[in-house]
Amino acid sequence: MDSFFLMGAKPLVQDSPTMKLHELLDWVEISHKLKGLYKREISNGGGPEPYAPLAMFKLMLLGQWHGLSDTQLEHALKVRLDFMVFTGFEPGDDSFPDATTICRFRNRLVTAKLDQVLLRRVNVQLEGQGLKVAGSRGAIIDATIIESAARPNQHIEVDEDGQADVVDSADDEARWVKKGKDAFFGYRGYSAVDTEDGYVEHVEVHSANQAEVNKLPGIVEALAAQGVQPEGVLADKGYASAANREYLKNKVIGDLIQFKGSRGNPVHPLQTQMNRAIATLRYKVEQGFGTMKRKFHLSRARYFGAAKTQAQMAWAALGVNLLKAMRKLQSGRLQPCAGSSPS
C-alpha cells in the first residue's frame, strides 16, 4: 500500500510520460523475476535490508530512458516527484540509493542475465493486453553500431612474464569496424523485431569486428528459445549467404534475405524486385534503432563490455516497446484489457 506521501504525489504526476509508461505493466509479475538477486534473500542472513529489487529496477530504467549517469540519477530521484512515484522511493532517512548502489544493482542484473528474460516478460504482458500480436509472424533482423564508452587509446601492456600485448582501449571487448568511409570503435547491436508493428523481440551485442552474416542462426535460435517462432526472416544483403539460406530452409522458415550480386554475377531483375519489396518492410527495424538511439540514448555505450552494453540495449528496447504500446492506446486503436492495470 502506498504511503501518505505517495498517495498525495500521484495526482500531481499522473499525466507525465513516465507515469503513462508505468501504467502499462503489471509490475508485481515483473518483481517475481527479480527474486534471488541478493544472497540475503536466499540465506535469510543478517545485515542491512537491501533496497527492493523492483524499485531498483525501475530506477535503473529511468536512468537509461533519460540518459542519466548514476550520479545524475541519484540526484534526480531526490528532486523529481514522477521518479519517486514511479519507483516507490520517498524522502526519509537513508531512503534513497546512492550512485554506487545503483551501479552494483545493474551489475547484479547483468550477472543474472535477466535482460532478455525481462524484455520477454514485458512483451508477453503487452500481448495479453492485445497491444502486441502474439503467435507466429515474420522477424526482421539487422544490426547497428554502438560506439564504446571508452575512447580508443592504443598502448602496450606487459604481463608478469614479460609478454607484450597491444591494447586498444580500457574497454577490452570493443573493436574497430569500418562502415563506408568511417571507422567506429565499439560494438554491433543486433535486433529482431516483428513484422506487424516493429516490437523488439530480441537483442544481442557482439564486438563490432565480428561478421554480421554469421549471427543470423544464433538470433533465430534465441527467438525459438523464447517461444517466438518466426514464419519468415527478413534481412538485408549483409546476411546473404548459402549457409544462412540453407539454415532457414532446414528450419522451414521463409527466406526473405535480400539478394547480393557479385563480380560477373549481377542480381537478376526479379531478385532486384524482391529486394525492393523486402526493403519496404525492413524500415521497422531501422525505425527501432533510431528510437533507441535518439530517445533512449543508445548511440554510445554507457558501460564497458558486451554484456553490460547488451543489457543497456535491452532496456532501450523495452522503452521502445512500451512507447509503441502507449501510442497505440493513445491513438484509440485499442483499449487495455480489463484487469491489466498494475497492482
C-alpha positions as CSV (number, residue, x, y, z in Angstrom):
1,M,0.0,0.0,0.0
2,D,1.3,3.5,-0.9
3,S,2.3,5.8,1.9
4,F,0.6,9.1,2.6
5,F,3.3,10.9,0.7
6,L,3.0,8.8,-2.4
7,M,-0.8,9.0,-2.4
8,G,-0.6,12.7,-2.3
9,A,2.1,12.9,-5.0
10,K,0.4,10.6,-7.6
11,P,-2.3,13.1,-8.8
12,L,0.5,15.7,-9.4
13,V,2.4,13.5,-11.9
14,Q,-0.3,11.1,-13.3
15,D,-0.2,12.8,-16.7
16,S,3.6,12.7,-17.1
17,P,5.1,10.4,-19.8
18,T,6.9,8.4,-17.1
19,M,3.7,7.5,-15.3
20,K,1.9,6.7,-18.5
21,L,4.6,4.1,-19.2
22,H,4.3,2.8,-15.7
23,E,0.6,2.1,-16.0
24,L,1.0,-0.3,-18.9
25,L,2.6,-3.1,-16.9
26,D,1.8,-5.4,-14.1
27,W,5.0,-4.7,-12.1
28,V,4.2,-7.4,-9.5
29,E,4.7,-10.0,-12.1
30,I,8.0,-8.4,-13.1
31,S,9.1,-8.4,-9.5
32,H,8.8,-12.2,-9.3
33,K,11.6,-12.4,-12.0
34,L,13.9,-10.3,-9.8
35,K,13.9,-12.6,-6.8
36,G,17.2,-14.1,-5.8
37,L,19.4,-11.1,-6.9
38,Y,20.5,-10.7,-3.3
39,K,22.2,-13.5,-1.3
40,R,20.4,-12.3,1.7
41,E,17.1,-13.3,0.1
42,I,18.3,-16.9,-0.1
43,S,20.2,-17.2,3.1
44,N,18.0,-15.1,5.3
45,G,21.2,-13.8,6.9
46,G,21.7,-10.7,8.8
47,G,22.9,-7.3,7.7
48,P,21.1,-4.2,6.4
49,E,17.9,-4.7,4.4
50,P,18.6,-4.3,0.7
51,Y,16.6,-1.9,-1.4
52,A,13.5,-3.5,-3.1
53,P,14.7,-5.1,-6.4
54,L,11.7,-3.9,-8.3
55,A,12.2,-0.3,-7.1
56,M,15.9,-0.5,-8.1
57,F,15.0,-2.0,-11.5
58,K,12.5,0.8,-12.2
59,L,15.2,3.4,-11.1
60,M,17.7,1.8,-13.5
61,L,15.2,2.0,-16.4
62,L,14.7,5.7,-15.7
63,G,18.4,6.3,-15.8
64,Q,18.5,4.6,-19.2
65,W,15.5,6.3,-20.7
66,H,16.5,9.8,-19.6
67,G,20.2,9.4,-20.4
68,L,21.3,10.0,-16.8
69,S,24.6,8.8,-15.2
70,D,24.3,7.0,-11.9
71,T,25.3,10.2,-10.1
72,Q,22.7,12.3,-12.0
73,L,20.1,9.6,-11.4
74,E,20.8,9.7,-7.6
75,H,20.2,13.5,-7.7
76,A,17.1,13.3,-9.9
77,L,15.4,10.8,-7.6
78,K,15.7,13.3,-4.8
79,V,14.0,16.2,-6.6
80,R,11.6,14.7,-9.1
81,L,8.2,13.6,-7.9
82,D,7.5,11.4,-11.0
83,F,10.7,9.5,-10.3
84,M,9.6,9.0,-6.7
85,V,6.1,7.8,-7.6
86,F,7.4,5.6,-10.4
87,T,9.9,3.8,-8.2
88,G,8.1,4.0,-4.8
89,F,11.1,5.8,-3.1
90,E,10.2,8.8,-1.0
91,P,12.0,11.3,1.3
92,G,13.3,9.9,4.5
93,D,16.5,8.9,6.3
94,D,18.7,6.7,4.1
95,S,15.7,6.1,1.8
96,F,17.4,6.9,-1.5
97,P,20.1,4.7,-3.0
98,D,23.3,6.3,-4.0
99,A,25.2,6.1,-7.3
100,T,27.3,3.2,-6.1
101,T,24.3,1.2,-5.1
102,I,22.6,1.8,-8.4
103,C,25.8,0.6,-10.2
104,R,26.0,-2.5,-8.1
105,F,22.4,-3.4,-8.7
106,R,22.9,-3.1,-12.5
107,N,25.9,-5.4,-12.3
108,R,23.6,-7.9,-10.5
109,L,21.1,-7.8,-13.3
110,V,23.9,-8.3,-15.9
111,T,25.4,-11.2,-13.9
112,A,22.0,-12.9,-13.6
113,K,21.4,-12.4,-17.4
114,L,18.0,-11.0,-16.9
115,D,17.9,-8.6,-19.8
116,Q,16.3,-11.0,-22.3
117,V,14.1,-12.5,-19.6
118,L,12.6,-9.2,-18.6
119,L,12.2,-8.0,-22.2
120,R,10.3,-11.2,-23.0
121,R,8.0,-10.9,-19.9
122,V,7.1,-7.3,-20.9
123,N,6.3,-8.5,-24.4
124,V,4.1,-11.3,-23.0
125,Q,2.2,-8.7,-21.0
126,L,1.7,-6.5,-24.0
127,E,0.4,-9.5,-26.0
128,G,-2.0,-10.3,-23.1
129,Q,-3.4,-6.8,-23.4
130,G,-3.9,-7.0,-27.1
131,L,-1.3,-4.3,-27.7
132,K,1.1,-6.7,-29.5
133,V,0.4,-9.5,-31.9
134,A,1.1,-12.9,-30.4
135,G,2.0,-16.1,-32.3
136,S,4.0,-16.8,-35.4
137,R,4.9,-14.0,-37.7
138,G,7.9,-12.6,-39.6
139,A,11.1,-11.4,-37.9
140,I,13.2,-8.6,-39.3
141,I,16.9,-8.9,-38.3
142,D,19.5,-6.2,-38.5
143,A,22.5,-4.6,-36.6
144,T,23.6,-1.2,-35.7
145,I,26.9,0.3,-34.4
146,I,27.1,1.2,-30.7
147,E,30.2,3.2,-30.0
148,S,32.3,2.2,-27.0
149,A,32.0,4.1,-23.7
150,A,35.9,4.4,-23.8
151,R,37.8,6.4,-26.3
152,P,40.3,4.3,-28.3
153,N,43.8,4.7,-26.7
154,Q,46.1,2.2,-28.2
155,H,49.0,1.3,-25.9
156,I,51.2,-1.7,-25.0
157,E,50.8,-3.6,-21.7
158,V,53.4,-6.1,-20.4
159,D,52.3,-9.0,-18.2
160,E,54.3,-10.6,-15.4
161,D,56.1,-13.0,-17.8
162,G,57.3,-10.1,-19.9
163,Q,54.9,-10.7,-22.8
164,A,53.8,-7.5,-24.5
165,D,50.3,-7.0,-25.8
166,V,48.8,-4.1,-27.8
167,V,45.6,-2.9,-26.0
168,D,43.2,-0.6,-27.9
169,S,41.3,0.8,-25.0
170,A,40.1,0.3,-21.4
171,D,37.1,-1.4,-23.0
172,D,38.9,-4.6,-24.0
173,E,35.9,-6.2,-25.7
174,A,35.3,-3.2,-28.1
175,R,36.8,-3.5,-31.6
176,W,37.2,-1.3,-34.7
177,V,34.9,-1.7,-37.7
178,K,34.7,0.4,-40.9
179,K,31.4,1.3,-42.5
180,G,31.7,3.2,-45.7
181,K,34.3,5.8,-45.3
182,D,34.0,6.0,-41.5
183,A,35.6,3.8,-38.8
184,F,34.0,3.1,-35.5
185,F,35.2,1.6,-32.2
186,G,32.7,-0.4,-30.2
187,Y,30.0,-3.0,-30.8
188,R,27.4,-4.2,-33.1
189,G,23.9,-4.4,-31.5
190,Y,21.6,-6.9,-33.2
191,S,17.8,-6.6,-33.0
192,A,15.0,-8.9,-34.2
193,V,11.6,-7.1,-34.5
194,D,8.2,-8.4,-35.5
195,T,6.8,-7.6,-39.0
196,E,3.5,-6.4,-37.6
197,D,4.3,-3.4,-35.5
198,G,8.1,-3.5,-35.1
199,Y,8.1,-4.6,-31.5
200,V,11.6,-5.7,-30.4
201,E,11.7,-9.4,-29.7
202,H,15.4,-10.0,-29.1
203,V,18.6,-8.1,-28.8
204,E,22.2,-9.2,-28.5
205,V,25.6,-7.4,-28.7
206,H,29.0,-8.5,-30.0
207,S,32.3,-6.8,-30.8
208,A,32.0,-4.6,-33.9
209,N,34.5,-6.6,-35.9
210,Q,32.5,-9.8,-35.8
211,A,30.8,-10.5,-39.1
212,E,27.0,-9.9,-39.3
213,V,26.5,-12.8,-41.7
214,N,27.3,-15.4,-39.1
215,K,24.9,-14.1,-36.4
216,L,21.6,-15.0,-38.1
217,P,21.2,-18.6,-37.0
218,G,22.0,-17.8,-33.4
219,I,19.4,-15.0,-33.3
220,V,16.7,-17.3,-34.8
221,E,17.6,-20.0,-32.2
222,A,17.3,-17.4,-29.4
223,L,13.9,-16.4,-30.6
224,A,12.8,-20.0,-30.6
225,A,14.1,-20.5,-27.1
226,Q,11.8,-17.6,-26.0
227,G,8.8,-19.1,-27.7
228,V,8.9,-16.9,-30.7
229,Q,8.7,-19.0,-33.9
230,P,9.0,-16.7,-37.0
231,E,7.3,-17.9,-40.2
232,G,9.9,-15.9,-42.2
233,V,13.1,-13.9,-41.7
234,L,13.7,-10.6,-43.4
235,A,17.3,-9.3,-43.6
236,D,19.5,-7.1,-45.8
237,K,22.3,-8.2,-48.1
238,G,24.7,-8.4,-45.2
239,Y,23.1,-11.7,-44.2
240,A,23.1,-13.2,-47.7
241,S,25.0,-16.5,-47.7
242,A,24.4,-20.0,-48.8
243,A,24.7,-21.2,-45.2
244,N,22.0,-18.9,-44.0
245,R,19.6,-19.8,-46.8
246,E,20.2,-23.5,-46.1
247,Y,19.7,-23.0,-42.4
248,L,16.3,-21.3,-43.0
249,K,15.3,-24.0,-45.5
250,N,16.1,-26.7,-43.0
251,K,14.1,-24.9,-40.3
252,V,11.1,-24.5,-42.7
253,I,11.4,-20.7,-42.2
254,G,10.6,-18.4,-45.1
255,D,13.8,-16.9,-46.7
256,L,13.4,-13.2,-47.2
257,I,17.0,-12.2,-47.2
258,Q,17.9,-9.7,-49.9
259,F,19.9,-11.0,-52.8
260,K,23.5,-9.8,-53.3
261,G,25.3,-9.8,-56.6
262,S,29.0,-10.4,-57.3
263,R,31.5,-9.6,-60.0
264,G,30.4,-11.3,-63.1
265,N,27.2,-12.4,-61.5
266,P,24.8,-9.5,-61.2
267,V,21.5,-9.6,-59.4
268,H,18.6,-10.8,-61.6
269,P,15.9,-8.2,-62.3
270,L,13.4,-10.4,-60.5
271,Q,15.7,-10.5,-57.5
272,T,16.0,-6.7,-57.6
273,Q,12.2,-6.5,-57.4
274,M,12.3,-8.9,-54.4
275,N,15.0,-6.7,-52.7
276,R,12.8,-3.7,-53.1
277,A,9.8,-5.5,-51.7
278,I,11.8,-6.6,-48.6
279,A,13.2,-3.1,-48.2
280,T,9.6,-1.7,-47.8
281,L,9.3,-3.9,-44.6
282,R,12.8,-3.5,-43.2
283,Y,12.2,0.1,-42.2
284,K,10.6,-1.2,-39.0
285,V,13.9,-2.4,-37.6
286,E,15.7,0.8,-38.7
287,Q,13.0,2.8,-37.1
288,G,13.5,0.9,-33.8
289,F,17.3,1.6,-33.9
290,G,16.5,5.3,-34.5
291,T,14.2,5.4,-31.5
292,M,16.7,3.6,-29.3
293,K,19.5,6.0,-30.2
294,R,17.5,9.2,-30.3
295,K,15.1,8.8,-27.4
296,F,16.8,6.1,-25.3
297,H,20.4,7.1,-25.7
298,L,21.9,4.0,-27.3
299,S,24.2,5.8,-29.8
300,R,27.1,5.2,-27.4
301,A,27.6,2.5,-24.7
302,R,27.4,3.8,-21.1
303,Y,29.5,0.9,-19.7
304,F,32.4,-1.3,-20.7
305,G,31.9,-4.8,-22.1
306,A,29.5,-6.6,-24.4
307,A,27.3,-8.0,-21.5
308,K,26.6,-4.6,-20.0
309,T,26.1,-3.0,-23.4
310,Q,23.6,-5.7,-24.3
311,A,21.7,-5.0,-21.0
312,Q,21.7,-1.3,-22.0
313,M,20.3,-2.2,-25.4
314,A,17.6,-4.5,-23.8
315,W,16.4,-1.6,-21.5
316,A,16.3,0.7,-24.6
317,A,14.3,-2.0,-26.5
318,L,11.9,-2.2,-23.5
319,G,11.4,1.5,-23.7
320,V,10.7,1.3,-27.5
321,N,8.1,-1.4,-26.9
322,L,6.3,0.5,-24.1
323,L,6.3,3.6,-26.2
324,K,4.7,1.8,-29.1
325,A,2.1,0.3,-26.8
326,M,1.3,3.7,-25.3
327,R,1.0,5.3,-28.7
328,K,-1.4,2.6,-29.8
329,L,-3.6,3.2,-26.8
330,Q,-3.5,7.0,-27.3
331,S,-4.5,6.6,-30.9
332,G,-7.7,4.8,-29.8
333,R,-6.9,1.8,-31.8
334,L,-7.1,-0.5,-28.8
335,Q,-8.1,-0.3,-25.2
336,P,-6.3,-2.2,-22.4
337,C,-7.8,-5.4,-21.3
338,A,-9.9,-5.5,-18.1
339,G,-7.7,-6.2,-15.1
340,S,-4.4,-5.3,-16.9
341,S,-3.6,-2.4,-14.7
342,P,-0.5,-2.8,-12.5
343,S,-1.2,-4.0,-8.9
